[in-house]
Amino acid sequence: MIRNEAEYQLATTRLEEERGRLTEHRDRLKSTGLSDDEIKRVIDPIESFHLQLKEEVESYERLKRGEWTRPDVNFTAHCPRNLAA
């Protein structure tokens, strides 16, 4: 979770660097003759981390703009009856 502007700046820099590394890594794997399925198995975990960081950056950017949305959770469904009333 990004908590301040300094962490946001680091995260956006990291995101750009990782995007380039991910493309280079995919190209290197392709040049070794691996099949698309084999490349996908190698890239998926790396891409998952990249997407998580991207989501954190986007979430922080929404918060900076004042766009806060409530989680899509039915709170009363998880409360004891006497608290939900």
Rosetta blueprint (number, residue, H / E / L):
1 M L
2 I L
3 R L
4 N L
5 E H
6 A H
7 E H
8 Y H
9 Q H
10 L H
11 A H
12 T H
13 T H
14 R H
15 L H
16 E H
17 E H
18 E H
19 R H
20 G H
21 R H
22 L H
23 T H
24 E H
25 H H
26 R H
27 D H
28 R H
29 L H
30 K H
31 S H
32 T L
33 G L
34 L L
35 S L
36 D H
37 D H
38 E H
39 I H
40 K H
41 R H
42 V H
43 I H
44 D H
45 P H
46 I H
47 E H
48 S H
49 F H
50 H H
51 L H
52 Q H
53 L H
54 K H
55 E H
56 E H
57 V H
58 E H
59 S H
60 Y H
61 E H
62 R H
63 L H
64 K H
65 R L
66 G L
67 E L
68 W L
69 T L
70 R L
71 P L
72 D L
73 V L
74 N L
75 F H
76 T H
77 A H
78 H H
79 C L
80 P L
81 R H
82 N H
83 L H
84 A H
85 A L
